[in-house]
Amino acid sequence: EQTVEGLQEIYDDAIKRMNQAIAEGHTLNMLGVSLGNVLSIRAAGSIDARIRKLISIVGGGKLGLSAWDSILTGHIARQSGFNSPEGYEQGVSVFSPVNYVSGIEADEIFMRFGTRDLLIPFKHGQELARALINRGDKTKAKVDYRAYKGADHSATLALSALERMLFAHN
């Protein structure tokens, strides 16, 4: 309950700020890194505006299942009072990114995952990637997807940043 309440407060503030920016005529880019994907993808799928770039780095499709399988948050998830990963997922599913991808309209979607990620295991990243790719966007966003073979959470962050820096200078 505390996790959902805390995320909801952050989310409500972010939505308020984004709606203000939209009203002022700004174009939105959204970045979700790791746990930040639960907020950015939910927001991108919930606001009534087209996103120019949606960037998802080391995210997972379902918050509860990703947290349960993580070496960082698994012990917290198991102590939450839920007896199974599915129960925990149901308890926090209001923030699971896969529940919001169908509402996303974006010009570009950039995704990066590591195949050896222990914080958000690769299988959960793959679930998010499939959902984003197959979300049914009629305008067909340009999708830039990459899985770094052998990369963990931190290496994926570093490799994606390095790749963007190198690409920006070419």
Helices and strands as residue ranges (DSSP letters): H 2-23, E 28-33, G 34-36, H 37-46, E 51-57, H 63-69, H 74-78, H 85-92, G 93-95, G 97-99, G 101-103, E 106-114, H 122-133, E 142-148, H 153-169
